[in-house]
């Protein structure tokens, strides 16, 4: 089931051209996660250590 935050993030960012479809998918997941828990630190709202690391790698990526 797609929640309203995922739907919103997909509409806003789903067609972004970041050079790799995996980057676009990461952007949608990250935006959805942040919208679901506004104001909370990323480290507190990611589902797993792997999700947290993926989010930080995305943010640090020089191609973004």
C-alpha positions as CSV (number, residue, x, y, z in Angstrom):
1,X,0.0,0.0,0.0
2,X,1.3,3.4,-1.0
3,X,0.9,6.0,1.7
4,X,0.3,9.7,1.0
5,X,3.9,10.6,1.6
6,X,5.1,8.1,-0.9
7,X,2.5,9.2,-3.4
8,X,3.5,12.9,-2.9
9,X,7.3,12.1,-3.2
10,X,6.7,10.1,-6.4
11,X,4.7,12.9,-8.0
12,X,7.3,15.5,-7.0
13,X,10.5,13.6,-7.7
14,X,9.6,10.4,-9.7
15,X,10.6,11.9,-13.0
16,X,13.9,13.4,-11.9
17,X,16.8,12.7,-14.2
18,X,19.7,12.1,-11.9
19,X,21.7,10.0,-14.4
20,X,20.7,6.7,-12.9
21,X,17.2,5.4,-12.1
22,X,18.5,4.1,-8.7
23,X,19.2,7.7,-7.7
24,X,15.7,8.7,-8.6
25,X,14.3,5.8,-6.6
26,X,16.5,6.8,-3.6
27,X,15.4,10.4,-3.9
28,X,11.7,9.3,-3.8
29,X,12.3,7.1,-0.8
30,X,14.3,9.7,1.1
31,X,11.7,12.5,0.4
32,X,8.9,10.2,1.5
33,X,10.7,9.3,4.7
34,X,11.5,12.9,5.5
35,X,7.9,14.0,4.8
36,X,6.6,11.3,7.0
37,X,8.6,12.5,10.0
38,X,9.2,16.2,9.5
39,X,11.7,17.9,11.8
40,X,13.3,14.7,13.0
41,X,16.9,13.8,12.3
42,X,17.6,11.4,9.4
43,X,19.3,9.0,11.8
44,X,16.1,8.7,13.8
45,X,13.7,8.1,11.0
46,X,15.5,5.6,8.7
47,X,14.3,2.0,8.9
48,X,17.7,0.4,9.1
49,X,21.4,1.2,9.2
50,X,21.6,0.3,5.5
51,X,18.8,2.9,4.7
52,X,20.6,5.5,6.8
53,X,23.9,4.8,5.0
54,X,22.2,4.9,1.6
55,X,20.6,8.2,2.4
56,X,23.9,9.7,3.5
57,X,25.6,8.4,0.3
58,X,22.9,10.0,-1.8
59,X,23.3,13.3,0.0
60,X,27.1,13.3,-0.4
61,X,27.0,12.1,-4.0
62,X,28.7,14.8,-6.2
63,X,26.5,13.9,-9.2
64,X,23.3,14.9,-7.3
